[in-house]
Amino acid sequence: MEEKMKVTMEKIVNLCKTRGLIFPGSDIYGGMGNTWDYGPVGVELKNNIKRAWWKRFVQEEVNVYGVDAAILMNPRVWDASGHTQNFSDPKMDCKSCKQRFRADNLIEEHSKGKESAEAMTTEQMEEYINLNKVKCPHCGNFNWTPIRQFKLMFETSRGTLEGEKDVVYLRPETAQGEYVNFLNVQRSMRAKVPFAIAQIGKAFRNEITPGNFIFRTIEFEQMELQNFCREEKSFELYEAFKEKAKKFLLDLNFNPEHLRFHDHEKLAHYAKAACDIQFYSPLGWEELNGIHHRSTWDLSRHQEYSGKSMLYTDPVTNEKFIPNVIEYSIGADRLTLALLTEAYDEETLENGEIRVVMHFHPAIAPFKVAVLPLQKNLSEKAKHVYSILSKEFMCDYDEAGSIGKRYRREDEIGTPFCVTIDFDTLEDDTVTIRDRDSMQQIRLPISEIVTYISERVKFN
Ligand code: GAP
């Protein structure tokens, strides 16, 4: 499906900056590559996305347990996970134009996605690039440096005395916080396999390739969940999770044609299956989340490196085994970007004007309702209505400018309902409620608006 999207990355970046969603990081200092700050509107959007995820994957499940593990972990964790040895990007510099590229991306772009460099060694990647005379996408020359591996983990140090500092890492994924708490959670919660551990938290990667707004950043949030299960049940669970992950996205109003499964053909040596869900973005088809069958690799490695037994004892059969892991991982920022591009629309109104509107699912909309007095001298009544609504919902309040312009502003940040206070409100305690998508207006008593809105902003 190669439809032309109305939305471009440029339009999204502009809207995010002008409407308080997302600003360049350290903006007044000229920014810092691949960092972004969420503004007053954006922080609400991202929090709502994280809340919807937690509700669906943790709250509504009986056997999923949430944790919030430390970002800084014992460095042995990263030896066990393989990150200290293997977590790097293969980079090549073009000697003619001095641009730097990822060798695996060059191969995938050159082969139009037919070759996957994921399981290739450095030598195999160099061989492919040389045999196929892959040219620099920037200047068109074939003049490469050899491939060099750039470490992706950020290092910092701890210790008080100079010279006695130990290296520690900012975690590059949240998953390890879930594996290292397998025993703690299983015992304290008396959890029976199959069960899962989930968390939402920051991860850090020293990404030096272009980030494309919040698609790829050096600091980002992940929403990850590790299912611990018996081997016999593992493929069933893997398939079920692919569907569950997709359903979550569809329930957030994704166009089904903008999502697809991408099953990996070449797998890491320990993996038994792997799949991404890709979304159709202004950049083309891109990875949004991953579902991976990781066998017993993670728990076995932590058993080996920590010396602690990761054996689980079945309470009925007394059988002892190390559970298999089905991992589900999605970036909160990348999902925010995907939902921004999905929600964006430009509608031509009857009078020929273009209305920019974000059709967010109401549950993730930054503000559920905006309170708008028709004129400034109605502000006392409007503030009274705001005080009722703001106890239940995140609300916006705006009394500046024409009502038409205020509606447009709310449409651009995806506010599903606007409540307008007019002179009749002073007489009969009723207000107008305008629906973002249909632009239809109805009149309701103030006493009914909380119920009216509550019923329409749930995420089920
Ligand atoms: N524990 C598995 C893991 O971390 P991953 O494919 O490297 O797997 C999972 O990351 C998800 O995290 C990706 O699908 C993406 O949504 C998000 N992600 C990864 N790197 C990112 C980055 N640099 N910036 C923003 N999101 C990122």
Boltz pocket constraint, residues with backbone or C-beta under 6 A from the ligand:
constraints:
  - pocket:
      binder: B
      contacts: [[A, 172], [A, 173], [A, 174], [A, 175], [A, 205], [A, 207], [A, 214], [A, 215], [A, 216], [A, 217], [A, 218], [A, 219], [A, 220], [A, 221], [A, 222], [A, 224], [A, 287], [A, 288], [A, 289], [A, 290], [A, 329], [A, 330], [A, 331], [A, 332], [A, 333], [A, 334], [A, 335]]
      max_distance: 6.0
